Amino acid sequence: MIYIVEISLVIVAHQILVSKSLSLKDGNSWADEYPACGGEHQSPIDIPSQNVINKTYDPPFIVHNEDVMPLSMTLNNVGTGLKLEFRYPTKKTDFITGGPLTHGYYVLGEISFVWNRKQSAGSAHTVDGKSYALEMYADYYRIVYESIDNAQNFEDGIITITSFWEESSFEAGTALSKITSKLSEVIEPGSHADVEPFKFSELRKDPGHTTTYFAYNGSQLIPPCAPVTWIISDYIYSITSDQLGAFQAIKFENDDDDHNARPVQPLNGREIFKFTKELEDSSLTDF
């Protein structure tokens, strides 16, 4: 049985700017103020693609409502990077089910970006030691927790889908261009700009009916380092040098930082699973 649950029309990311005393370069010091950042299962990690466990999930992993057009979008410079917020029609928010999710429905909360201001190797996660120009990750929260901020307090609160973008002469597409055209308006921490809405499927187009993903248990990339199940696409998207340059012009709250992610963390015995995402089940669009 599917229960229809009302949620707020506005999905708002936490907006508090980080202190200038928080160094993104020195992630090892975070545990002094945020104890969870010193835990054994931290992120990001390197994905050793030849040392993963193939997994078949029942029910399969499905992303729903990717083709629903948000009513509005806002891009925010939150000091440690950029967050994209949405306002969706009632009960039509992008959400995910199945696969490594063990507790029902997870609703899209916010999209964030990771890059390096001084070089083209800027992703947080790496694959077989390779870093990519940009990493885009979408945080989903378990619907019963009602928000990203509240979900941070629970082990099963947040699922994050991430993808890599490689510098290329190939035009990435209209959706990314709608974001990069607004980056000059959010250079300073605390600034924000409205973005022309686009469907999430336009930003993260699948190359076919199925996509391969890696999954592992980790943490948020910055404090408070709350628990996260990461789902990482192995498909590489394209970003032009001009678009990457627009990201690199963004200022962080701490002027000494040039990369808005801490270094790769040890696996500490964690397993990494590999699975496929199926074509969306269009019969399930409400939650």
C-alpha positions, 0 to 999 in steps of 0.5 A, spaced: 500 500 500 502 506 498 501 512 503 500 519 500 504 524 504 503 531 504 510 535 504 512 542 504 512 545 497 519 549 498 525 544 499 530 549 503 537 547 504 541 549 510 544 556 509 548 557 515 555 559 512 561 556 515 566 559 520 572 562 516 576 557 522 573 551 518 579 549 513 577 544 508 584 543 507 585 540 514 579 535 514 583 531 520 582 537 524 574 537 524 573 531 529 575 536 534 569 540 533 565 535 530 566 528 533 562 524 527 568 527 522 573 522 526 569 516 525 571 510 521 566 510 515 568 517 512 567 520 505 570 521 500 573 515 498 577 512 492 573 506 488 577 500 486 573 498 480 576 491 480 574 490 487 567 491 488 561 486 489 556 485 484 549 486 487 542 485 484 536 488 488 529 486 489 526 491 488 530 495 483 533 502 484 528 507 481 528 514 480 521 517 480 519 524 477 525 526 474 521 529 468 517 533 473 518 541 472 520 544 478 516 551 479 522 555 481 530 554 482 535 558 487 542 557 487 546 559 493 553 560 495 553 557 502 561 558 503 563 551 502 560 551 495 554 551 491 547 548 493 541 548 488 534 549 491 527 547 488 520 548 489 516 542 486 508 541 485 505 538 491 507 531 491 511 531 485 518 532 488 523 527 485 524 521 489 527 514 489 525 507 492 528 500 492 536 498 491 540 499 497 534 503 500 532 499 506 526 504 508 521 506 503 521 513 500 527 518 500 525 525 497 530 530 493 532 535 498 538 539 494 544 539 489 551 540 491 557 541 487 565 539 488 570 542 484 577 545 485 579 553 484 586 552 481 586 545 477 581 541 473 582 535 478 576 537 483 571 531 484 571 529 491 571 521 490 575 518 485 575 512 481 581 507 481 585 514 483 582 518 477 579 525 479 574 528 475 573 536 474 566 536 477 562 532 482 555 533 482 551 530 488 544 530 490 542 529 497 535 525 498 532 524 505 528 519 508 521 522 507 519 521 515 524 525 517 521 531 513 528 535 511 535 534 510 537 538 517 533 533 521 535 527 517 542 528 519 540 526 526 539 518 523 543 513 521 538 512 515 536 519 514 540 521 507 541 517 501 546 521 496 546 520 488 553 523 485 556 523 478 562 526 475 563 531 470 570 531 465 572 537 462 571 537 454 570 541 448 563 537 448 557 542 450 554 539 456 547 541 455 542 546 456 540 544 464 548 545 466 548 552 462 542 554 466 546 553 472 553 556 469 550 562 466 548 564 473 555 563 477 557 570 476 551 572 480 553 567 486 561 569 486 561 571 494 559 567 500 552 568 502 549 570 495 544 567 491 540 567 484 534 564 481 535 559 476 531 558 470 527 551 472 529 545 468 527 537 469 532 534 473 533 528 468 535 534 463 541 535 468 543 528 469 541 524 463 542 517 463 546 514 457 540 509 456 535 505 459 540 502 465 546 506 468 551 502 473 552 505 480 557 503 486 554 504 493 557 504 499 556 507 506 560 513 508 558 520 511 557 527 508 563 531 505 563 536 510 561 537 517 557 535 521 559 528 517 552 525 518 551 518 515 550 517 508 549 512 503 553 514 497 550 511 490 555 513 485 554 513 477 560 510 473 557 514 467 562 521 466 558 527 463 561 533 460 563 540 462 566 545 457 573 549 460 569 555 460 563 552 464 568 549 469 572 556 469 565 559 471 565 554 477 572 556 479 571 563 480 566 562 486 569 564 492 569 560 499 568 563 506 575 561 507 580 564 502 585 559 503 581 553 501 581 551 493 577 545 494 571 544 497 572 537 499 577 533 504 582 528 501 580 521 500 579 517 506 581 510 508 576 504 506 577 501 513 574 494 511 568 497 507 564 493 502 563 497 495 557 494 491 555 495 484 548 495 481 544 497 475 538 503 475 532 501 472 528 505 467 523 509 471 516 505 473 511 511 471 506 508 475 509 510 481 509 518 481 506 520 488 508 518 495 
